[in-house]
Amino acid sequence: MSKDHSEAAPVIPPSEVSQPRERTLPLGLYVAFLVAIVAGITYYAGRESWLASKLFSDINDASASVVKQFVRESADRVVEKDINDGFDDRFGIVQFRTNADSVAKLLSQCEENPALAAKVFRRCMDEGSKSARLIAMYSAFFLIPKNQLDRADIDRVLSRIDPAKEKDADIRKAAQRMLSEFILLKDASAQLKYEALPANIGKSEGEWPSPSIKTLQEERKGTKQLRIRWSNPDTALAWWKEHGEKGSWSPKDHAWVVP
């Protein structure tokens, strides 16, 4: 019987098997790339912070007030008077005479960068001048649809309605108008409940009209809903304590929904 002299091929350890080389970038290039990313983030964050501070500074120095009415007292005499009736469509509307460019920039940020605009809103409400607070509340009309404001921001507005915390009538008017824009009443059949004067309401000091509440019906996507209006800031605050506290923020409705 012949002997098979053929030998098996030697086994090569896996570590010695030729593998295709992976293409790698030099370490220095990786580091440079990482530094560029960090620098870009830092630059953007720094620029955003600078812009927020600049907007606050300019708005803080602006000259803003609420709209007043001109009343003719005689054939040759027209006087400017306050609008104190909360049911007047002009009640609490903010107007500004200086730094209009800065106000326009803030409003554009409400659309382009609402998170930044919300930061400016909060700083103005917390530490700003009268004009800053008025303009901030004006900007809130544009921030509400962006779902950038929350319960803490409603509390900021409420603090500007509360006579124990705010004495300026213009700010209280603008805050009352702003609060009504926050609120949506879902139950369109409960008008009488919402329009009833709160039990804890007190007498308003000054030239405010007597306490009164009205609801306005509107239709959204085929559903009837209610908006709320008050005759004066004290009535608005008392109503909130009785009804508003029961609500919650609805991103879908872009509003504070009261059941």
C-alpha positions in Angstrom: 0.0 0.0 0.0 1.6 3.3 -1.0 2.2 5.9 1.5 0.5 9.4 0.9 3.4 11.9 1.3 1.2 15.0 0.6 1.4 17.5 3.4 -1.5 19.8 4.6 -1.0 23.5 4.0 0.2 25.2 7.2 -2.5 26.9 9.2 -1.9 30.7 9.5 -3.1 32.3 12.7 -6.0 34.8 12.2 -3.9 37.6 13.5 -1.4 37.0 10.6 -4.0 37.0 7.9 -3.8 40.0 5.7 -6.7 42.3 6.4 -7.7 45.4 4.3 -6.5 48.5 6.0 -9.0 51.0 7.2 -8.5 54.5 6.0 -8.0 56.8 9.0 -7.6 60.5 9.2 -4.6 61.9 11.0 -5.2 62.6 14.7 -4.4 66.2 14.2 -7.2 66.5 11.6 -9.7 64.9 14.1 -8.7 67.4 16.7 -9.0 70.4 14.4 -12.5 69.2 13.3 -13.6 68.9 16.9 -12.2 72.3 17.8 -14.1 73.8 14.8 -17.4 72.3 16.0 -16.9 73.5 19.6 -15.9 76.9 18.3 -19.0 77.1 16.2 -21.3 76.2 19.1 -19.5 78.6 21.4 -19.8 81.4 18.8 -23.5 80.7 18.2 -24.3 80.6 21.9 -22.3 83.7 22.5 -23.9 85.6 19.7 -27.4 84.5 20.9 -26.6 85.7 24.4 -25.3 89.0 23.0 -28.4 89.5 20.9 -30.7 88.7 23.9 -28.8 91.3 26.0 -28.8 93.9 23.3 -32.6 93.5 22.7 -33.2 93.8 26.4 -31.0 96.9 26.7 -32.7 98.6 23.8 -36.2 97.8 24.8 -35.5 98.7 28.4 -34.6 102.2 27.2 -37.6 102.5 24.8 -40.6 104.8 25.4 -43.8 102.7 25.5 -47.3 103.3 26.9 -50.8 102.1 26.4 -53.2 103.7 23.9 -55.3 106.6 25.1 -58.4 108.2 23.7 -58.9 111.8 22.5 -62.1 113.4 23.7 -63.5 116.6 22.4 -64.7 118.7 25.3 -65.6 121.7 23.2 -65.4 123.1 19.7 -61.8 124.1 20.2 -60.6 121.7 23.0 -59.6 118.1 22.6 -58.0 116.3 25.6 -56.3 112.9 25.9 -57.9 110.6 28.5 -57.2 107.1 29.8 -59.2 104.1 28.5 -60.2 102.4 31.7 -63.0 100.2 30.4 -61.7 96.7 29.9 -64.4 96.0 27.3 -63.1 98.7 25.0 -61.2 97.2 22.1 -58.4 99.7 22.6 -57.9 98.8 26.3 -54.4 97.8 27.1 -53.0 98.1 23.6 -49.3 98.9 23.7 -47.7 101.6 21.6 -44.1 102.7 21.4 -42.5 105.9 20.1 -38.8 105.1 20.2 -36.5 102.2 19.5 -39.0 100.9 16.9 -36.2 99.0 15.2 -35.4 97.0 18.4 -39.0 96.2 18.9 -39.3 95.0 15.3 -36.2 92.8 15.9 -37.7 91.3 19.0 -41.0 90.5 17.1 -39.0 89.0 14.3 -37.2 86.7 16.8 -40.6 85.5 18.0 -40.9 83.9 14.5 -37.3 83.0 13.8 -36.0 82.1 17.2 -39.0 82.0 19.7 -36.8 80.4 22.4 -34.6 83.5 22.5 -37.6 85.9 22.3 -39.1 84.1 25.3 -35.9 84.6 27.3 -36.1 88.4 26.5 -39.7 88.4 27.5 -38.9 86.8 30.9 -36.0 89.1 31.6 -38.2 92.2 30.7 -41.0 91.0 33.0 -38.7 90.2 35.9 -36.3 93.1 35.9 -37.2 95.5 33.1 -38.5 99.1 33.1 -42.1 100.0 32.5 -41.5 100.2 28.8 -39.7 96.9 28.8 -42.6 95.2 30.5 -45.2 96.7 28.2 -43.3 95.7 25.1 -42.7 92.2 26.5 -46.4 91.7 27.0 -47.0 93.0 23.4 -44.5 90.3 22.2 -46.3 87.6 24.1 -49.1 87.8 21.5 -46.6 86.4 19.0 -45.0 83.9 21.4 -48.3 82.2 22.4 -48.8 80.4 19.0 -45.2 79.1 19.3 -45.9 77.4 22.6 -42.9 79.1 24.2 -44.8 80.4 27.3 -45.9 78.4 30.3 -47.6 78.7 33.7 -44.6 80.5 35.2 -45.1 83.2 32.5 -48.8 83.5 33.3 -47.7 84.1 36.9 -45.4 86.9 35.6 -48.4 88.5 33.9 -50.6 88.0 37.0 -48.1 89.7 39.2 -48.4 92.8 37.0 -52.2 92.7 37.5 -52.1 92.3 41.3 -52.4 95.8 42.9 -50.3 94.6 45.8 -47.4 94.1 43.4 -48.0 96.6 40.6 -49.3 100.2 41.0 -48.8 101.5 37.4 -52.2 101.5 35.7 -50.8 101.2 32.2 -48.9 98.0 33.1 -52.0 96.6 34.8 -54.1 97.2 31.7 -51.6 95.6 29.3 -51.3 92.6 31.7 -55.1 92.2 31.8 -55.3 92.2 28.0 -52.5 89.7 27.9 -54.1 87.4 30.4 -57.3 87.3 28.4 -55.3 86.2 25.3 -53.8 83.3 27.3 -57.2 81.9 28.3 -59.6 79.7 26.3 -62.9 78.4 27.8 -63.7 75.1 26.3 -67.3 74.7 27.5 -69.3 77.1 25.2 -72.5 76.3 27.1 -71.1 77.6 30.5 -71.3 81.3 29.8 -73.4 82.1 32.9 -70.9 80.3 35.1 -67.9 82.1 33.6 -69.6 85.5 33.6 -70.7 85.3 37.3 -68.8 87.7 39.5 -66.4 85.9 41.8 -67.3 85.8 45.5 -63.9 87.1 46.6 -64.0 90.2 44.4 -63.3 93.5 46.2 -64.0 97.2 45.4 -61.7 98.7 42.8 -59.9 101.9 43.7 -59.5 104.8 41.3 -61.4 105.4 38.1 -62.0 101.8 37.2 -65.5 100.8 36.0 -67.6 98.5 38.2 -66.9 94.8 38.2 -68.3 93.0 35.1 -67.4 90.0 33.0 -68.2 89.1 29.4 -67.5 86.0 27.3 -67.0 86.2 23.5 -67.9 83.2 21.4 -65.6 82.1 18.6 -65.4 79.0 16.4 -62.2 77.0 15.9 -62.2 74.0 13.5 -65.9 73.7 13.8 -65.9 73.8 17.6 -67.5 76.6 19.6 -65.3 78.1 22.3 -65.3 81.1 24.5 -62.9 83.9 25.3 -63.1 86.0 28.5 -63.0 89.7 29.1 -63.2 91.7 32.3 -64.1 95.3 33.0 -61.0 96.0 35.2 -57.8 94.4 36.5 -59.2 93.6 39.9 -62.1 91.7 38.4 -59.7 89.8 36.2 -57.5 88.8 39.1 -60.5 87.6 41.2 -61.9 85.6 38.3 -58.5 84.0 37.8 -58.3 82.8 41.4 -61.8 81.3 41.1 -61.6 79.7 37.6 -58.2 80.1 36.0 -56.3 78.1 38.6 -58.3 75.0 37.4 -56.9 75.2 33.9 -53.8 73.8 32.2 -51.7 74.7 29.2 -52.7 73.1 25.9 -50.0 73.0 23.2 -52.7 71.9 20.7 -54.9 75.0 21.4 -51.9 77.3 22.1 -53.8 78.5 25.2 -54.4 78.1 28.9 -57.6 76.0 28.7 -60.1 76.4 31.6 -62.6 73.6 32.0 
